Amino acid sequence: MFDFGNVLIPWDYRNAYDWLPENTQTKFFEEFDFLAFNRQLDAGRPFAEAVADLRAAGNPWADTVAAYLEHFIKTLGEPVPGMLELATQLKASGYRLYGLTNWGLDTFVLGFDRIPIRDLLDGVVVSGQEKIAKPDPRIFEILAARFDLTPSRTVFIDDSPANIAAAAALGFRSVLFTTTMALRTALADLGVQI
């Protein structure tokens, strides 16, 4: 099971605001907690609804936040080197591959084509669709039930220690992602043969 952002492809929300003057960018990132806002989207809240609430509350950054969708694609970097090759080798070795991503639906439809291993995946669970985000244990249970996975025979790869801990508590064999080479070593240590 692969997380997507910062495992398969870099994600940095700040890149969506590179059009702002530098001093305005700095003020925006200091005054508006974009990651907290994004967690609402990951948990299934529609982008338009979340922005409408900001406007209704008189948030001075509402229009700036609203520009995120228009510039979203800039938040995704080039695929993480070596991950497509690793996934291709895993697939060729007979392993099933799945995606488990915290991602709002409004931006998932814009960015899924950028995921380098999308055509190799046997299934994907998207938090925005399920309205449950990692590290909530229920999203791991949804994926396991939907695709008939046995946690003790399933490796979960994510860059978030909280998500790794949640998966491990449910019996998944979990690997904290740092680099492709380190992941290869961790998979070999778990007995995954490539």
Steps between C-alpha positions, in 0.01 A plus 500: 500500500653828387428845628524746209614844615872517584536127437424471129487869414606808695219726624548853630190718532716814513582465131137581417565851629822580317312773312458706815762765581753353742394715796133408442590131479682524831205674667251250357695198623543661843137604543309219329541138608477343157586151620206505744277622217631221276427236764132590463525432127681172562213399727248554223393863527435653156743780415225744399317446830816554706581822312140622532525460877821704504326776305195489726726530803669804344840332478728749321682216323191334350568619144864397525402153622244475217780534244645167616303289252607712205866458596481153658702316237806705601490335843606168346867453415667249274449136604731376775803346324498122489147444628347412163781252440453347844124468457547349153736239645259423784216453252713278277584291810130431552416745778172688504537876536253741661477869572380646829508876483383797699378716215195723450284396205508843336876482459529121462324520164753764395810317616450123480641487146831625643538195727775297331369155595128565442480243217656230721256536787246229576287746696500837672330635810474880511425666832294776342265244352474293816471811721755346736868592499813331630595441774140404584511117524171471310658595168752215529214265582307622194793426272563158654134398473449639148799319354508194729837582654649331804679768704786271608569423134468859380774764498391861549736778383446861613709804589294586811604342832142536629362308203768233535417458870127470427558234235743307720247499785261318264764240413624639168871470430583867480795686350570869553605634161815710475665402170446238232827326589408485868160360403664228292710403802198500732298285258786250474519487881128415503557213259357669193676344204548715193 
